[in-house]
Amino acid sequence: MESNNKDSEVIDKSVMNGECSPAESIHPTNLNKTKNIDVISTPSELKFDNAEPEEEDPEIVEKRKEIEECLSDVDSVDVEKWKNLARSKGGLICDEYRRRIWPLLVGVTKEEMTEAPSLDELSTHPEYNQVVLDVNRSLKRFPPGIPYEQRVALQDQLTVLILRVIIKYPHLKYYQGYHDVAITLLLVCGDRASFPLLCRLSYGAGAPLAPFMQLTMQPTQHLLNYMLPVVGRANTKLANRLEEAGVGTMFALPWYLTWFGHSLGRYALVVRLYDYFLCAPPLFPVYVTAAVVLCRADEVFECELDMAMLHCLLSKLPDDLPFEDILVTAQELYENNDPLDLEDEVVALEQKEEEQRRLDEERSRRRRAARGAARGAARGGGRTLARLRGARGVLLAAAAALLGVYVYYRPDLFFNR
């Protein structure tokens, strides 16, 4: 399995250092050249809520009882019941429930939960080094205060999990950000259940991560472009402002590639979103990105109309966003804006972006040609001046020689006066 990272471009080193500014040299639509999400936004350090709230919402208390009752007789509960529990307010509440229910949401069976091979057995795979690099970068996503030995064991489990999937499906292309999804599944379900679960998400009809694992990122770019028409139908003024600023969709790429796992700082929010995404249509995360942008409309209007400023604003997700409300909004957006109905708008948008890219490239080509002509003229002028100076030197040398000869034969004209 080849990596999707070999043609990665460094968009902006300031982003890698934790600052917030989009690349000026990369057109916002060129997501196909952007495989490393760490250069778009740095991963958020994950915060784990260790303490239980003193008073739980009465609605969640009742839901907890309902989930425990269903778990007491799993065989009698159909998948639609689990999906309703996962989508409704509060999701699946806690990891104790998620550990058992997440595999059920995607049809994983106990027979698929096999023992993992050792890391040594997989270390010869061509993607091994790249996966290890990504896993080492994911330390911020591990529980804080975890003992060193446990952290190392968890890193090894994560590396094995990713390699097992890409070995099973060698035609898929590994992308950076895949490890953000994998670590979330691993933390919740453990190594045995997370492998078939990640396989379901990566391969097969409707697998939500499959578009990210193609030869190029063009399929991902196409799907992410659905966000802008969805925003436009809900808030035309907001969509026009985003278009005027030329902010594009790059700020949302890490959200989509990792199901927000790369960008959110609170673990509880990440797993809540995964509750919903595991039983939602494959394109639903794009509608959530649209709902997030709509939720932050006031901030967008207050921000200076500048691509870099708006990219910075939107790429940083506050932990206090009302994600339960955002999920409700996203579901309404999906129901009111079927992806099939949006296809023509997306194609028109991509044609417009392609034309803009072509114009930008033509302007860039002309500027390079003008600079080359100017440098050529400067070099030509220098050579002409050098030739003139050389000719004048020759004339002066000849005149001096003639004068010397004349003095030699007629010294009386110069010395006897």
C-alpha positions, -999 to +999 in steps of 0.1 A: +000+000+000+015+033-011+013+064+011-007+094+001+020+116+016+048+113-010+036+144-029+028+164+002+036+201+000+046+222+030+019+248+030+031+271+057+058+264+082+042+289+106+012+266+108+034+237+118+048+258+145+014+264+160+007+298+144-024+303+123-020+315+087-029+297+055-005+292+027-002+321+004+016+300-023-011+273-024-045+281-040-073+272-015-088+248-040-056+227-043-065+202-017-052+175-040-017+186-031-023+187+006-019+154+023-004+164+056-031+180+078-005+190+104+006+217+080-030+231+079-037+230+116-017+216+146-035+188+165-053+199+196-042+185+229-069+161+241-085+169+275-102+140+293-131+147+317-121+126+346-148+138+371-184+129+366-209+159+368-225+162+402-260+162+387-267+144+354-294+156+331-326+137+340-330+129+303-295+113+302-303+094+334-333+078+317-313+072+286-286+055+306-312+031+320-325+024+285-290+016+272-283-008+301-315-026+296-307-030+259-272-042+267-286-068+291-302-086+261-282-075+230-296-102+207-331-088+211-321-053+200-320-044+163-294-021+148-319+008+143-324+009+180-287+013+186-285+040+159-313+060+175-296+058+208-263+069+192-279+099+173-301+112+201-291+138+227-260+127+247-251+099+223-240+067+239-230+086+271-198+068+282-171+046+268-183+016+288-213+016+265-195+026+234-171-003+237-199-027+232-222-006+209-198+009+183-190-025+167-227-033+166-234+000+147-213-011+117-221-049+119-188-062+134-191-097+148-173-114+176-157-138+151-139-108+135-123-097+168-091-116+165-058-113+183-034-087+168+001-098+154+032-084+171+047-052+159+079-070+149+059-091+124+047-060+106+079-038+108+091-048+073+060-032+056+069-002+034+045+021+052+060+012+086+082+042+090+055+067+079+030+052+103+054+053+132+061+090+125+024+098+125+018+077+157+046+097+174+029+129+164-004+117+180+009+118+216-014+148+223-043+125+217-034+100+244-048+103+280-028+128+300-007+114+328-006+079+313+025+060+326+053+057+301+050+019+298+013+021+290+019+049+265+045+029+246+022-001+246-007+021+233+016+035+206+026+000+195-011-010+194-020+020+173+009+012+148-002-024+146-039-014+141-031+009+111-007-016+095-031-045+098-057-025+078-034-013+051-020-048+047-054-063+044-064-037+017-032-029-001-049-009-029-059+018-003-035+047+001-026+057+036-031+093+045-020+114+074-049+119+097-059+083+095-041+078+128-065+103+145-095+081+136-076+049+146-065+062+180-101+072+189-114+037+180-085+021+199-091+041+230-127+032+231-129-004+218-094-018+224-072-035+198-094-066+191-126-047+182-110-016+167-094-036+138-127-049+121-143-015+130-116+004+112-118-020+083-155-013+079-148+024+078-120+021+053-133-003+027-166-014+011-197+002-002-204+035+016-172+032+037-168+069+049-130+069+050-126+052+016-126+085-005-096+097+016-076+066+007-075+070-031-045+077-053-051+114-051-071+137-028-094+147-057-124+126-044-120+142-009-118+177-024-150+170-044-169+158-014-157+187+009-169+212-017-205+202-008-200+223+023-202+257+005-235+251-013-250+239+019-239+270+037-251+291+008-286+277+009-289+283+046-272+318+047-266+335+014-249+365+030-225+343+049-216+323+018-210+355-001-186+368+025-166+335+025-164+336-013-154+373-013-126+365+012-115+335-009-112+314+022-122+282+004-126+249+023-090+241+033-097+251+070-122+223+072-100+196+057-087+183+091-123+182+104-134+160+076-104+137+073-104+129+110-140+133+120-129+163+140-105+141+161-075+162+150-091+196+159-112+193+190-096+195+224-121+176+244-122+139+242-159+138+252-168+159+222-148+137+198-164+105+209-199+121+209-194+130+173-182+095+165-214+081+180-233+100+154-209+095+124-208+058+129-245+055+120-249+085+096-246+087+058-209+089+046-212+125+036-228+136+069-195+150+084-195+176+056-229+188+067-215+191+103-187+213+090-214+234+073-234+236+105-202+246+124-196+275+100-232+286+102-230+285+140-200+309+139-216+333+114-214+363+138-177+357+143-172+356+105-189+389+100-170+405+128-137+393+114-117+414+089-125+405+053-091+388+047-084+352+037-057+346+063-077+361+091-108+341+083-088+309+078-072+314+112-106+321+128-124+291+113-096+265+116-095+269+154-125+252+170-136+264+204-144+237+229-176+254+240-193+250+206-228+236+212-223+204+193-256+188+203-273+218+186-249+216+157-257+179+151-294+188+150-287+216+126-266+193+104-294+167+103-319+193+092-294+205+065-290+170+053-327+164+051-333+197+033-303+195+009-300+160-006-264+155-019-279+146-053-297+179-055-264+197-048-243+180-074-249+206-101-239+234-077-208+216-067-198+210-103-203+247-112-183+257-081-154+234-092-155+248-127-153+283-114-125+274-091-107+257-120-110+288-141-097+309-113-068+286-108-061+288-146-062+326-145-039+327-114-014+304-132-015+325-163-009+357-143+020+339-125+034+328-159+033+363-173+050+377-142+077+351-145+082+359-182+083+397-175+109+392-147+129+370-171+128+396-199+138+423-174+168+402-162+177+394-199+176+431-208+198+439-178+223+413-187+223+424-224+228+461-214+257+450-192+274+431-221+269+461-244+285+484-219+314+460-214+319+458-251+320+496-253+344+498-225+366+472-241+366+491-275+376+523-258+404+506-240+418+492-272+417+527-288+435+543-259+462+516-259+467+521-296+470+559-292+495+554-264+516+531-286+516+555-315+526+584-292+555+563-278+568+556-314+565+592-323+584+604-293+611+578-300+617+592-335+612+629-328+623+635-293+633+671-302+597+681-305+592+673-268+625+678-250+646+706-267+623+735-262 
